[in-house]
Each structure stands twice: as C-alpha cells, then as structure tokens.
Amino acid sequence: MKQLVPLFVQISLLLIVMSIGLRARWSDITYVLKQPRHLVRAFVAVNVVVPLVAWTLCRMLPVDHQTAVGLVIMAASPLAPFAPGKMLKAGADRPYVDGVYLVMLIAAVFIVPATVAILSAISVHGHATISVGAVALFVAKSVLVPMVVALTISQLWPEFAKKAEPIARIVGYLLLLPIALLVILKSGVGLMSLIGDGTLVVITATCLAGIIAGHLLGGRQQVHRIALAQAAATRHPGIAALIAHQNTSDPKVTLAIMLFLLVSIVITMIYARWIQHRVPAEA
C-alpha cells in the first residue's frame, strides 16, 4: 500500500494535468505573456501575500514548530493541479486560466526555493531549504512534460483531444478521491491533534488572505477576480511534500500540509458558493 498509494496519486495528478493541456492551445500560454499585468497581480497574490501571512501568523500564535514548518511550506508552494478547474468554474476564460497556471508553475522553479530560503533566514527556528534543481525536476516531470504532450495532441488532433479531455479528468479524480479519503481516515487522529494551538486559525486566515488578495488583484473582470481568489488559496501539496521530505521526517509537517489542503478546499468551496449568490449570473 505504501508503494501503490504514491503511484496512484502521481497517475491521477498526471491525468488531471493532461486534461488541462488537452483543452488548451499554445496561444493560451502566450496570451498572458502579452498582458504582464495579469502575471504581476497573480504573483503578488500567490507568492507574496499567502506565504507572508502564514509566516507572520505562525510567529504570532503558539503553533508547534514542526507544524508551523509544514504550514509555511504549503503556503510557499504554487498553484495546485486542480486550481485551473476552479478558475474555469468561476467563469474565467481558458487563455487566462491556462496561461496563468503554466507560467506560474514555471516561475515556481525559482520562486519557491527563494521564498523558502527568505522565510527560513528571518525565522527564529532553524532553517529549511529546497534546491532549484529539485523543484525544476519535480515540475518538469509532474507538469511541464505532460502539459507539453497534451498541448501537442490538442494542436495536432483537436477532435481526439476534445474526446480525451473529459475522460482524463474524470479518471484522474476517480483515482484521487478514494486515496484521499483513505489517507484522511488513516491520519484522522493526527489531523485532529493539530487543532487547538492556533494551527486552524493560521490556515483559515492564510486561505482568506489569499482569497482577498486574489479578489482585489484579479483585475477589472469579475470572473478573473473570482478565479484568482480561488487559485491563490489552493496550494500544491506535491511540491510542499517534496520540500518537507528533503528537510524533515517529522510527521507533524506532513499532517500540517494535509490539514492545510483540506481546509483550503472547504474555504474555497464556501467562497465559491457565497460569490455565486452575491454576483448576478450575467456578470
């Protein structure tokens, strides 16, 4: 089981990423490069506000040190593979969603190691590091290669890509959901032990900070603000786990990453439901 679970997780995330590429076009990537203001706003919301808020709150509240390490690592990680799905569900156009997602992940190769190094340097507890090469290899294997393959298929065989996209997406989630439930059930006692020292407050406030920052920095279009708000609060557990694995073997770090992921999913769902009632459908 210890060998199969990571394998199935990798396969499911690979399929989810490929489903994004199968519905996209190469022109979607260049769309945001021609409008750098979108990238600057996304960078501030995702890579500045969220990790800074998490680090500050962990310093202010009596959160266990190892738990705080996991929370800050998760906050410093880039957009998760299921972030584009949330952004599209918000009504944002595909070129904006796919372009921001891929460019932000490429930038994460350099931004994540730098963020972790900066936050560790100004921390009163120890330090954590992650090499550019390790992040680059992980992003290349888990995102760039499957994305390039899927984009190429989409460009050369658009009809096949149109039929394959929902299959890849559905199978990816069908593989991921039962594994996630299994892990949650197995780690339930450990996750509950983190609640009570300010951990839940840090996660909730950090996710809300990401939502607020994304909403304020999303630009003039309402759908872009909603999309960036959800994306900023949705972090990549795979990259967070990679950093944790290279720096510590304490289970509290992994549990903090898992709890952050679960709480962020709940908070973004609540935000999406709230914004649907607040914003007219025609907007």
N, C-alpha and C positions, 0 to 999 in steps of 0.2 A: 504493500500500500504506500509506503514511503517513497518508492520509486515511481509508482503509477500516478499518484496524485500530481506531482510536479509536471509529469509528462502530459497528462490530460489538460492541465492548466495552460501549458505552453501551446498545445494544439488549439485549444479554444480561443486563446488570445490571438494566435496566428490567423485563425479563420475570421475573427472579428475585424482585425486589421485589413485582411484581404478584401472583406466585404466593403470596406471604406474605399479601397482602391478600385474595386470593380465598378463602382458607381461614379467614380471621379474621372477627370480628364487632366492631361498635363497642363492645359491652360488654367485650370483651377489653382495650381501651385503658383503660377506667375501672377495671378490676379492680385494677391495680397502684396507681392513684391513691388507692384506698380503703385500700391497705396500704403506706403510705410507707416502712416499714422495708425492703421489697424494693428500692425505688429507692435508698435511702441506702446499703445494702450494695453494690448494683451500682455506684453512683457511686464509692465508695471503691476497689473492686477495679479498675474500668476506668479511671477518670480521675485517681486519686491514686497508687496503688501502681505501676502499669505505667510511666507516664512518669517517675516519680521514680526508679525503679530504673534505667531506661535512661539517664537523665541522669547519675546517680551513677556508674555503671559506665563511661560514656564519659569522665568526668573522671578516673577512676582508672586506666584502661588506655590504652595508646598508640595509640588509634584515630585514623585520619586525620580531620582537622577536618570536611571535607565529608561523609565517611561518617558521622561522628557526628551531623551535622545531619540526614541522612536517617533515621537510627535513632531519634532523639528525636522528629522529626516524625511518624514512623509510630507510635511509642509513644503520642503525644498524640492520635492520631486515634481516632474512636469505633468502634463495632461494625461489622463488615463485613456486606454483604448476605447472605452465606452463613452468618453466625453463628446466625440462628434455626433453620436446618436442623440444625445441630449440636446446638443446645439441645433441639430436638424429638426428635432421635435418642437423646439421653440419657434421654428418658422424661419430660421436664418437660411440664406441661400447657400447652395453647395460650394460654389467657388470660395466664399468667405470661410466656411467651416473647414473644408479640406485643406485650403491654403494655410490658414492659421494653425491647424493641428500639425501638419507636417513640418512647417518652418519652425514652430516652437519646439518640436521634438529634436530637430537637427541642432537647434541652438542649445538644447539641454545638454549636449555633449560637453559644452564648455561652461554653461551657466550653473549646472548642478554641482560639479566639483568646486567651482569658485564660491558658490553660496555656502556649501558645507564648510569650506575652509574659513570663510569670513566669520560665520556664526560660531565656529569652534574656537577661533582665535580670540573672540571677545567674550567667550564663555568662562565662567569661574570653575567649571568642572571639565577636566580632561580635554580630549580632542577627538574628532572623527575626521577621516579622510576618505576620499574616493578618487581614483585616478581618471584622467580624461580618457585614457585608453580603455579602461573597464566599461565606462559609460558608453563610449563610442561603439565598442563591440556589442554590448547589450542592445543598444538602439538599432544598430545595423542588422543584427540577427532577428530581433523581435518586431521591428517596424519598417526600416528602410528597404530591406530585401523583399519581404512580402508585398510591401506597398508598390515598389517598382515593378515587380512581376504582375501584380493586379492591374496597375495602370497601363502596362504594355498590352495586356489581354484586352482591357477596356478599349484601347485605341485601335487595336488590330481586328478584334472580333467583338464589336459592340453588342450584337444580339446575344451572343453566348454570355457575355459579361452581365447583361441585363437579367438573364435567367439564373445565372450562377450566384449573383449577389445575395438575394434573399435566402438561398439555400445555405451559403457560407455563414451568413449572420445568424440564422436560426440554429444551425447545428453548433456553432460556436457558443451560443448562450445555453443551449440544452446540455452541452458538456460542462459548462462552467457552473451553472446554478446548483446542481446536486453536490458537486465538490465543495462549493462554498458553504452549503448547508451542513455538510459533513464536518468540515473544519470548524464551523461555528459551534456545532453541538459538542465536538470534542474539546474545544477550547472555552466552552461557556463559563466554567468556574473561574478560569484565569482571567477572562474578559471582565467578569463581574468584580473581581478583586481590584481592578484598576479604578473602579468608580468610588469616589469618596474623598480623594485627596486633591481634587481640582482638575483631574485629567479630563473629565467630561466637560467641564467649563472651558478648558483650553481648546478642546476640539470644536465645541459648538461655536465659541467666539471666533475661532480661526476660520471656520467654514462661512460664518455670517460675514466676516470681514472680506472674504473672497467674493461672496455674492454681492455685497455692497460695492466693492471696488470694481467688479466686472460690470455691474449695472451702471455705475457712474461713468466708467471709461469706455463703454461699448460703442460710443458714437451717437450719431443722430437717429439712426434707425432703431426703433423699439425692439425689433426681433434680434438685432445684433447685441443690444444691451442684455436682453434676457439670456441669449446664448452664451455670451462671455461670462455672465454671472454664474451660470451653472458649471461652466468649464473651469473657472478659477477655483471652485470648491471641490473639484473632482481630481484627485491626485493619482499618480501612477504607483500602485503597490509593488509592482515588479522592480522598478528602479530603487524604491525605498528598501525593499528586501535585499537587493544587491549591496547597497551601502551598509546595511545592518550586518549582513553576512561577513563583510570584509573588516568590520570594526569590533564586533562583539558577538558573544554566544549567549548572552543573557536572554531568556525567553520573554522577559518583560518588554524588550524592544520590539520583538515580533508581534506580541499581543497589542502593544500600543498602535502599531501600524494597522493591524486588523480592525481594532476598535475605531480608529480614525476613518477607515474606509467605510465601515458600516454606518457610522453616524453621519458621514458626509452624504451617503446615498439617501438616508432618511431626510436630511435637511434640504437637499436639492429637490427631492420629491415634494416636500411641503411647499417650498418656494415656487415650484412649477405650478402646483395646484392653486396657490394663492394668486399668482400673477395671471393665471387664466381667468379667474373671476374678476380681477381688478382691471385688466386691459380688455377693451372691446375686441371681439373676434376679427373685425375688419382691420384692426391695427396690425 
